[in-house]
Amino acid sequence: MREHTYRIDGAPVAIRVIERTEDLDAFRVWLNAHGDERLGFDTESTGLDFYAPSFRLRTAQFGDARSGWVLPVDSEGGVPGALEATAGVLRRHPCLVIHNAPFDALVVDAHVPGVELTDLWPRVVDTKVRAHLIDPRGPQDPGGVGQSLDALTRRHLDAEVAREVKGSMVALAREIGTTKEKVWREVDLYHPTYTLYAGMDPILATRLFDAQADLLDARAHHLEEFESAVGLVCARMRRVGMPLDVEYTEQLSGELAEESEKWAIVARRYGITSVNAPKQIASALVEMGEELTETTDSGGLKVDKEVLMPLADLNRKWELVGAREPNPLAEAVLRSKRAGKWRTSYAEAMLAIRDADDRVHPDIASLQARTARMSISKPPLQQLPSSDATIRRALLAEPGHVIGAVDYAAVEMRVLAALADETVMIDAIREGRDLHGYTAELIYGPDYTDWHRKICKGVGFGKVYGGGATTLSRQTGAPIEQVREAIEAYDKNYRGVKRYSRRLQQRAEFGRREVVTPAGRRLPLDRDRLYAATNYMVQSTSRDVLAEALLRLDEKGLTEFLRLPVHDEVVFSAPEKDADEIGREIARTMRVDSFFGVPLDTELTIGGRSWGTLYINGEHRKVEL
């Protein structure tokens, strides 16, 4: 047995690496001495795609505040009996502290025989969830560090350990001549730097748990239980995954490569050697007579998607707006980059991460961003355009099943109306009015046009997502003065919304710089962005509405049908003959009769076997509830 010694915040710690089966006896003695005490747990593996056939679990680690144990469980060179010893602890120990529990819990569920996700989960405390409840800001936010173990070690434990140990794998990759992505697979299982790194994580997780205790208030403890329950539902959805249409996806990859190159050729006509060369693009656009005013942090002209879309006369759905003559270079750059991204981030990624049964298991992060919004990565499905079926067609229901979706009807606007006690808007909702059309009628009269409705919809969502006049003018193509007039009229008709926003900002300006949601979630506000208070409240509360719905669905035994939570909807797979009945039950369960006096209605759509059918006319149908 090998032993590493180290110091954390001046106190000695020891990390012991099992090298022979006989060494497991000492591990068991240590384990028995701890009885029912909390133990840190972590894993190291060949990568992050733990459902891919090539994935291997390499080590399992346990520890307390003073010591850690590394058990090599790898099928290639591991210690006989180490995997069984790991399984024994995971099946029986009453409290395990894990940082980012969904990952490690799903890894052991898939790769440690006899350990089942739903049995393990109630005995796990996730220090990453706790960190989010204490401070949900990300590393890109002023004053935020994020929720990575590395960053939290720097802030709460020992910055030197974070620098020397947590950063050691990058140096190790250079040492053995590989990349930081491949080092986990290629490094020797018993390399001292690797085993020191591995053994430190359960120690740090345990110490972080103790450091967090004084930072969590009573509300946070309540939310911790809530988030744990939501996390389990999302982990169960990921475990099931969705079948991948491999033939379609392979064909799509080729088509996207061709499309990317086709538009790159167009860009080259304007002197652009690469669509990822912003200086070239900016210079060419200026020469074409375009006026670029926004700059990057480094002082260069900004030519990102938000700048190029209006120049190409495209909205967020990639539809022509009709506000100007489309700039052919802007369009070529946008379309080439999108096709390239879709190929690598979706088509090729799904082919690479599919399991042995050709299923994809998207990573569902149940607690993400400052507002706690859920996100999906690997692949990032929540980033897909809301009306596009191209990528979604690759993901299927089970054989004999169809895909369905239940979504909330204008949930953000309804949540805003409820929180602001905006009586005019609430009355319109109760009457079943189309809220954006109703707003257009209030502002422009009964003869309002689709264009007017579009502007009013943009203004409404601007109140939710924080878009100002400039952003809305870009998205709609409307002159900025017309947009400003619409915003002013909106505020006059919905005075409750403006009062509510002003009240939240004043509380943050003269009190604690934060908002507290109805669920008790504390959301810090940046000093120069107090206007975001309303956005944070609405987005976070809307997320909690969906999260609570997932728990109600789970209580009714409906989780087995659930596949993805995407924005304000739930995607499900159900036997074709029962799809309407199951969909109606999901919709009824998600519906909220009165959210502070406002109904949160749901809508049910049933498609074919492919998720993409929900976005293709003639291949789906709305179902009456």
C-alpha positions in Angstrom: 0.0 0.0 0.0 1.3 3.4 -1.0 0.8 6.5 1.2 0.9 10.2 0.2 1.1 12.9 2.9 0.0 16.4 2.4 -1.3 19.4 4.3 -4.6 21.3 3.9 -4.9 24.6 5.7 -1.9 23.6 7.8 -3.3 20.3 9.0 -1.8 17.0 7.8 -3.8 14.6 5.7 -2.9 11.1 4.4 -3.9 9.4 1.2 -3.6 5.6 0.9 -3.5 3.8 -2.4 -4.6 0.1 -2.4 -2.0 -1.9 -4.4 -2.9 -5.5 -3.5 -6.0 -7.3 -2.4 -4.4 -7.7 1.1 -4.4 -3.9 1.5 -8.2 -3.9 1.5 -8.1 -5.3 5.1 -6.6 -2.0 6.3 -9.3 -0.1 4.4 -12.0 -2.1 6.1 -10.5 -1.4 9.5 -10.6 2.3 8.7 -14.1 2.0 7.5 -15.3 0.2 10.6 -13.8 2.8 12.8 -16.0 5.4 11.2 -19.3 3.6 11.8 -22.1 5.8 10.6 -20.0 9.0 10.1 -20.2 10.9 6.9 -17.7 9.8 4.3 -16.6 11.6 1.1 -16.9 9.7 -2.1 -15.6 10.3 -5.6 -14.6 8.4 -8.8 -12.0 8.7 -11.5 -12.6 7.3 -15.0 -11.5 7.3 -18.6 -13.7 10.3 -19.5 -17.1 11.9 -19.0 -19.3 9.8 -21.4 -20.0 7.0 -18.9 -22.5 5.3 -21.2 -20.1 5.0 -24.1 -18.9 1.4 -24.7 -15.2 2.4 -24.3 -15.8 4.0 -20.9 -14.0 2.5 -17.8 -14.3 3.3 -14.2 -10.7 3.5 -13.0 -10.7 4.3 -9.3 -13.2 4.8 -6.4 -12.2 7.0 -3.5 -13.5 7.4 0.0 -12.3 9.8 2.7 -12.9 11.9 5.7 -11.5 15.3 6.7 -8.1 13.8 7.5 -7.6 10.8 5.2 -8.5 9.4 1.8 -8.4 5.9 0.2 -7.9 5.2 -3.4 -9.3 1.8 -4.6 -8.2 0.9 -8.2 -11.2 -0.8 -9.6 -10.2 -0.6 -13.3 -10.9 -3.8 -15.3 -7.4 -3.2 -16.8 -4.9 -3.4 -14.0 -7.1 -2.8 -11.0 -6.8 -4.6 -7.7 -8.9 -7.8 -7.4 -11.7 -7.3 -4.9 -11.6 -3.5 -5.0 -14.7 -3.2 -7.0 -16.6 -5.5 -4.7 -15.4 -3.6 -1.7 -16.5 -0.3 -3.3 -20.0 -1.8 -3.9 -20.2 -3.0 -0.3 -19.7 0.5 1.0 -22.0 2.2 -1.5 -24.8 -0.3 -0.7 -24.6 0.1 3.1 -23.0 3.3 4.3 -25.7 5.7 5.6 -24.2 9.1 4.5 -22.0 9.9 1.6 -20.8 13.4 0.6 -20.2 13.8 -3.1 -19.4 16.9 -5.1 -21.6 16.8 -8.3 -23.6 13.7 -7.1 -25.5 13.0 -10.4 -22.3 12.2 -12.2 -20.7 9.9 -9.7 -24.1 8.3 -8.8 -24.9 7.5 -12.4 -21.3 6.2 -12.9 -21.6 3.7 -10.1 -25.2 2.8 -11.1 -23.9 1.9 -14.6 -20.5 0.4 -13.6 -20.6 -1.0 -10.1 -22.6 -4.2 -9.9 -25.2 -4.3 -7.2 -25.4 -0.5 -6.7 -28.7 1.1 -7.9 -29.3 4.8 -8.4 -32.5 5.1 -6.4 -31.1 3.1 -3.5 -27.9 5.2 -3.3 -29.5 8.6 -3.8 -31.3 9.1 -0.4 -27.9 8.6 1.3 -26.1 11.2 -0.6 -25.4 14.9 0.1 -24.2 17.0 -2.8 -21.9 19.8 -1.9 -22.3 21.3 -5.4 -26.0 21.8 -4.7 -25.2 23.3 -1.4 -22.7 25.7 -3.1 -25.4 26.8 -5.5 -27.9 27.6 -2.7 -25.2 29.6 -0.9 -24.0 31.5 -3.9 -25.5 30.7 -7.4 -23.2 33.1 -9.3 -20.9 31.7 -11.9 -17.2 32.5 -12.4 -18.1 34.9 -15.1 -20.3 37.0 -12.7 -18.9 39.8 -10.5 -18.0 38.3 -7.1 -18.9 34.8 -8.2 -16.6 31.7 -8.3 -19.0 29.1 -9.6 -19.6 25.7 -8.1 -16.6 23.6 -9.2 -14.7 21.8 -6.5 -11.5 23.6 -7.6 -13.0 27.1 -7.2 -14.7 26.2 -3.9 -11.5 24.8 -2.5 -9.8 28.1 -3.3 -12.6 30.2 -1.6 -13.4 28.1 1.4 -10.5 25.7 2.1 -6.9 26.1 0.8 -6.0 28.0 -2.3 -2.5 26.4 -2.4 -4.1 22.9 -2.5 -6.3 24.0 -5.4 -3.4 25.3 -7.3 -1.0 22.4 -6.6 -3.2 19.4 -6.5 -6.4 20.3 -8.4 -4.3 21.8 -11.2 -1.8 19.0 -11.3 -3.5 17.0 -14.0 -2.7 19.6 -16.7 1.0 19.3 -15.9 0.7 15.5 -15.8 -0.7 15.6 -19.3 2.3 17.5 -20.5 4.6 15.1 -18.6 3.3 12.0 -20.4 2.8 13.7 -23.7 -1.0 13.8 -24.1 -3.9 16.2 -23.8 -5.8 17.2 -20.7 -8.9 15.4 -22.2 -7.0 12.1 -22.8 -4.8 12.1 -19.7 -7.5 10.4 -17.6 -7.5 7.4 -19.9 -3.8 7.2 -20.6 -2.1 7.9 -17.3 -0.8 4.9 -15.4 -3.4 3.8 -12.8 -0.9 4.0 -10.0 0.9 7.2 -11.0 1.6 9.2 -7.8 0.3 12.5 -9.2 -2.9 10.8 -10.4 -3.6 8.9 -7.1 -2.8 12.0 -5.0 -5.3 14.0 -7.1 -7.9 11.2 -6.8 -7.5 10.7 -3.1 -7.8 14.4 -2.3 -11.3 14.8 -3.7 -13.3 13.0 -1.0 -11.2 14.8 1.6 -12.0 18.1 0.1 -15.7 17.3 -0.3 -16.0 16.4 3.4 -14.2 19.5 4.5 -16.3 21.6 2.1 -19.5 20.1 3.6 -18.3 21.3 7.1 -17.4 24.7 5.7 -20.8 25.1 4.2 -22.7 24.3 7.4 -22.5 27.9 8.7 -23.4 29.4 5.4 -26.7 27.6 4.8 -29.8 29.2 6.4 -33.1 27.4 7.2 -34.5 28.2 3.8 -31.5 26.7 2.0 -31.9 23.5 4.0 -35.5 23.2 2.8 -34.3 23.8 -0.8 -31.5 21.3 -0.5 -34.1 18.5 0.1 -36.2 19.9 -2.8 -33.2 20.0 -5.2 -32.1 16.5 -4.2 -35.5 15.2 -5.2 -35.5 17.1 -8.5 -32.0 15.9 -9.2 -33.0 12.3 -8.8 -35.9 12.6 -11.3 -33.5 14.2 -13.8 -30.8 11.5 -13.2 -33.4 8.8 -13.8 -34.3 10.5 -17.1 -30.7 10.6 -18.1 -30.2 6.9 -17.2 -33.0 5.9 -19.6 -31.9 8.2 -22.4 -33.4 8.1 -26.0 -32.7 5.9 -29.0 -30.6 7.5 -31.7 -31.5 7.2 -35.4 -28.0 6.3 -36.3 -28.5 6.1 -40.1 -30.2 9.5 -40.1 -27.6 11.1 -37.9 -24.7 9.8 -40.0 -26.4 11.2 -43.1 -27.1 14.5 -41.4 -23.4 14.8 -40.4 -22.4 14.6 -44.0 -25.1 17.1 -45.1 -24.1 19.6 -42.5 -20.4 19.4 -43.5 -21.5 20.1 -47.1 -23.7 23.0 -46.0 -20.9 24.5 -43.9 -18.5 24.4 -46.8 -21.1 25.8 -49.2 -21.6 28.9 -47.2 -17.9 29.2 -46.4 -17.3 29.4 -50.2 -19.7 32.3 -50.3 -17.8 34.0 -47.5 -14.5 33.5 -49.3 -15.9 35.6 -52.2 -15.7 38.6 -49.8 -12.1 37.8 -48.8 -12.9 35.7 -45.7 -10.5 32.8 -45.3 -12.3 31.5 -42.2 -15.8 32.2 -40.9 -14.2 32.1 -37.4 -12.0 35.1 -38.2 -13.8 38.1 -36.6 -11.3 40.7 -37.7 -11.7 39.7 -41.3 -15.4 39.6 -41.1 -15.7 43.0 -39.4 -13.4 44.6 -41.9 -15.3 43.2 -44.9 -18.6 44.3 -43.5 -17.4 47.8 -42.9 -16.1 47.9 -46.5 -19.6 46.8 -47.6 -21.0 49.9 -45.9 -22.3 48.3 -42.7 -22.0 50.3 -39.5 -20.6 48.3 -36.6 -20.6 50.0 -33.2 -20.3 47.3 -30.6 -16.8 46.2 -29.4 -15.3 43.3 -27.6 -13.5 43.4 -24.3 -10.2 43.7 -26.3 -11.5 46.6 -28.3 -12.2 44.8 -31.6 -15.5 45.2 -33.5 -18.0 42.7 -32.4 -19.4 40.4 -35.1 -21.1 37.7 -33.0 -24.5 36.1 -33.7 -26.4 39.0 -32.1 -24.7 41.5 -34.4 -24.9 39.4 -37.6 -28.5 38.2 -37.3 -30.1 41.7 -37.9 -27.6 42.3 -40.7 -28.8 39.1 -42.4 -32.4 40.1 -41.7 -33.0 36.9 -39.7 -34.9 36.5 -36.4 -34.2 33.9 -33.7 -36.1 31.3 -35.7 -33.8 31.9 -38.7 -36.8 33.4 -40.6 -36.5 36.5 -42.8 -37.8 39.6 -40.9 -38.3 41.8 -44.0 -36.8 44.8 -42.3 -33.8 45.3 -44.6 -31.9 43.9 -47.6 -30.0 40.8 -46.1 -26.3 41.2 -46.1 -24.9 38.2 -48.0 -21.7 38.0 -46.0 -23.4 38.1 -42.7 -25.8 35.3 -43.8 -23.0 33.2 -45.2 -21.0 33.4 -41.9 -24.0 32.6 -39.8 -25.1 29.7 -41.8 -21.6 28.2 -42.3 -20.9 28.5 -38.5 -24.3 27.0 -37.6 -23.9 24.0 -39.9 -20.4 23.4 -38.5 -21.5 23.7 -34.9 -24.5 21.4 -35.5 -22.3 18.8 -37.0 -19.8 18.8 -34.2 -22.0 19.6 -31.2 -24.9 17.4 -32.2 -24.5 14.9 -35.0 -20.9 13.8 -34.4 -21.3 14.2 -30.6 -24.3 11.9 -30.5 -22.7 9.3 -32.6 -19.6 9.4 -30.3 -21.4 9.2 -27.0 -24.2 6.7 -27.8 -24.1 3.5 -25.8 -23.9 -0.1 -27.0 -27.6 -0.1 -27.7 -27.5 3.1 -29.7 -29.1 5.2 -27.1 -28.1 8.8 -26.2 -28.1 9.9 -22.6 -28.2 13.8 -22.5 -26.7 15.4 -19.4 -29.6 17.0 -17.6 -28.3 19.6 -15.1 -31.3 20.2 -12.8 -29.7 23.2 -11.1 -27.8 25.6 -13.3 -27.2 29.3 -13.9 -27.8 32.0 -11.3 -31.6 31.5 -11.5 -31.3 27.7 -11.1 -32.7 27.1 -14.6 -32.2 23.6 -15.9 -29.9 22.9 -18.8 -29.1 20.0 -21.1 -25.6 19.4 -22.4 -23.9 16.6 -24.3 -25.6 17.5 -26.5 -26.9 21.0 -25.6 -30.5 20.4 -26.7 -32.0 23.4 -24.9 -30.0 25.6 -27.4 -31.8 24.3 -30.4 -34.1 26.8 -32.3 -37.6 26.5 -30.9 -39.1 25.5 -34.3 -36.4 23.5 -36.0 -36.7 19.7 -36.4 -33.3 19.0 -38.0 -31.4 17.7 -34.9 -34.5 16.6 -33.0 -35.3 14.1 -35.7 -32.3 12.1 -34.7 -33.8 11.2 -31.3 -36.6 8.7 -31.1 -39.2 7.2 -28.8 -39.0 3.5 -28.1 -40.2 1.0 -30.7 -44.0 1.1 -30.6 -44.0 4.4 -28.8 -44.5 8.0 -29.9 -43.1 11.2 -28.6 -45.2 13.8 -26.9 -44.7 17.1 -25.1 -46.5 19.0 -22.5 -45.6 22.6 -22.1 -46.9 25.5 -20.0 -48.9 28.2 -21.9 -46.9 31.5 -21.7 -45.7 30.5 -18.2 -43.2 33.3 -17.8 -45.8 36.0 -18.6 -48.3 34.4 -16.2 -45.7 34.1 -13.5 -44.8 37.8 -14.1 -48.5 38.8 -13.8 -48.9 36.8 -10.6 -45.8 38.1 -8.9 -46.5 41.7 -9.9 -50.2 41.3 -9.1 -50.9 42.9 -12.5 -54.7 42.9 -12.5 -55.2 43.9 -16.2 -53.0 41.1 -17.4 -54.5 38.6 -14.9 -58.0 39.4 -16.1 -56.9 38.7 -19.7 -55.4 35.4 -18.7 -58.5 34.3 -16.8 -60.6 35.2 -19.8 -58.4 32.9 -22.0 -57.1 35.8 -24.1 -54.0 35.5 -26.3 -51.9 37.7 -24.1 -49.7 39.1 -26.8 -52.6 39.9 -29.0 -54.5 41.4 -26.1 -51.4 43.6 -25.4 -51.3 44.7 -29.0 -55.0 45.6 -28.9 -54.5 47.7 -25.8 -51.6 49.6 -27.4 -52.7 49.8 -31.1 -56.4 49.2 -31.0 -58.6 46.4 -32.3 -57.2 46.7 -35.8 -53.7 45.7 -34.7 -51.6 43.7 -37.1 -49.4 40.7 -36.8 -46.4 43.1 -36.8 -47.9 44.9 -33.8 -48.4 41.6 -32.0 -44.8 40.6 -32.7 -43.5 43.8 -31.2 -45.7 43.5 -28.1 -44.6 39.9 -27.7 -41.0 41.1 -27.8 -41.6 43.8 -25.2 -43.3 41.3 -22.9 -40.5 38.8 -23.1 -38.1 41.7 -22.7 -39.6 42.2 -19.3 -38.9 38.5 -18.5 -35.5 38.1 -20.1 -34.1 41.6 -19.8 -33.9 42.7 -23.4 -34.0 46.4 -23.9 -35.1 48.6 -26.8 -31.9 48.0 -28.8 -32.1 44.2 -28.5 -35.8 44.2 -29.4 -35.1 46.4 -32.4 -32.5 43.9 -33.6 -34.7 40.9 -33.1 -37.9 42.4 -34.8 -36.4 44.7 -37.3 -38.6 47.5 -35.9 -37.1 51.0 -35.8 -35.8 51.7 -32.3 -38.1 54.7 -31.8 -41.1 52.5 -32.5 -39.8 50.0 -30.0 -39.4 52.6 -27.4 -42.9 53.9 -27.9 -44.2 50.3 -27.6 -42.3 49.9 -24.3 -43.7 53.1 -23.0 -47.2 52.1 -23.9 -46.7 48.7 -22.4 -45.7 50.3 -19.1 -48.7 52.5 -19.1 -51.1 49.7 -19.7 -49.5 47.2 -17.3 -48.6 49.6 -14.4 -48.4 46.7 -11.9 -45.4 45.3 -13.8 -43.5 48.6 -13.7 -44.3 49.1 -10.0 -43.1 45.6 -9.1 -39.9 46.0 -11.0 -39.2 49.4 -9.4 -39.9 47.9 -5.9 -37.5 45.0 -6.4 -34.8 47.4 -7.6 -35.3 49.8 -4.7 -35.1 47.0 -2.2 -31.8 45.8 -3.7 -30.5 49.4 -3.9 -31.1 50.3 -0.3 -31.0 46.8 1.3 -29.3 43.5 0.5 -28.3 43.4 -3.2 -30.5 40.4 -4.0 -34.0 39.1 -4.6 -35.6 36.3 -2.7 -38.0 34.2 -4.7 -41.2 32.7 -3.4 -39.4 29.4 -2.9 -36.8 31.2 -0.7 -34.0 31.1 -3.2 -31.6 34.0 -2.8 -30.4 35.5 -6.1 -27.6 38.1 -5.8 -27.8 41.1 -8.1 -24.8 42.8 -9.7 -24.3 46.4 -8.6 -24.6 47.8 -12.2 -27.5 45.4 -13.2 -30.2 45.9 -10.5 -32.7 46.1 -13.4 -32.2 42.4 -13.7 -34.2 41.8 -10.5 -37.5 41.2 -12.3 -35.9 38.9 -14.9 -34.2 36.8 -12.1 -37.5 36.5 -10.1 -39.6 35.4 -13.1 -37.0 33.0 -14.6 -36.2 31.4 -11.3 -39.8 31.1 -10.2 -40.8 29.6 -13.6 -38.0 27.1 -13.3 -39.3 26.1 -9.8 -42.8 25.6 -11.3 -41.4 23.1 -13.7 -39.2 21.4 -11.0 -42.2 21.0 -8.7 -44.2 19.6 -11.6 -41.5 16.9 -12.1 -41.9 15.9 -8.4 -45.7 15.6 -8.8 -45.2 13.5 -11.9 -42.8 11.3 -10.0 -45.2 10.9 -7.2 -47.8 9.6 -9.7 -45.4 7.1 -11.1 -45.0 8.9 -14.5 -41.2 9.3 -14.4 -40.7 6.2 -16.5 -42.3 8.0 -19.5 -40.3 11.3 -19.1 -37.3 11.9 -21.3 -36.3 15.6 -21.2 -37.2 18.8 -19.4 -36.7 21.6 -22.0 -37.4 25.2 -21.0 -41.0 25.1 -20.0 -42.0 21.7 -21.4 -41.6 18.1 -20.7 -40.8 15.6 -23.5 -42.2 12.1 -23.0 -42.3 8.7 -24.7 -45.4 6.5 -24.4 -46.9 3.5 -26.1 -48.8 4.8 -29.2 -52.2 3.3 -28.1 -51.9 4.9 -24.6 -50.2 8.2 -25.6 -53.2 10.4 -25.4 -54.2 9.1 -21.9 -50.7 9.3 -20.5 -50.2 12.7 -22.1 -53.4 14.0 -20.5 -52.3 12.7 -17.1 -49.0 14.4 -17.4 -50.7 17.7 -18.5 -53.2 17.6 -15.7 -50.5 16.9 -13.2 -48.3 19.7 -14.4 -51.2 22.2 -14.5 -51.4 24.7 -11.6 -55.0 25.9 -10.9 -53.9 28.9 -9.0 -50.4 30.3 -8.8 -51.0 33.4 -6.6 -54.4 33.6 -8.2 -53.2 32.9 -11.8 -53.8 29.6 -13.6 -50.8 28.0 -15.2 -52.4 26.1 -18.0 -50.7 23.3 -20.0 -50.9 22.2 -23.6 -50.4 18.6 -25.0 -48.9 17.7 -28.4 -48.5 14.2 -29.7 -46.1 13.4 -32.6 -44.7 10.3 -34.2 -41.7 8.2 -33.2 -39.1 11.0 -33.8 -38.9 14.0 -31.5 -38.6 16.1 -34.6 -42.2 15.3 -35.6 -43.4 17.7 -32.9 -41.9 20.5 -35.1 -43.1 19.3 -38.6 -46.5 20.4 -39.8 -48.8 17.4 -40.4 -46.8 15.0 -38.2 -48.2 16.0 -34.8 -51.5 17.0 -33.3 -52.8 19.0 -30.4 -54.8 17.0 -27.9 -57.7 18.5 -26.0 -57.4 18.2 -22.2 
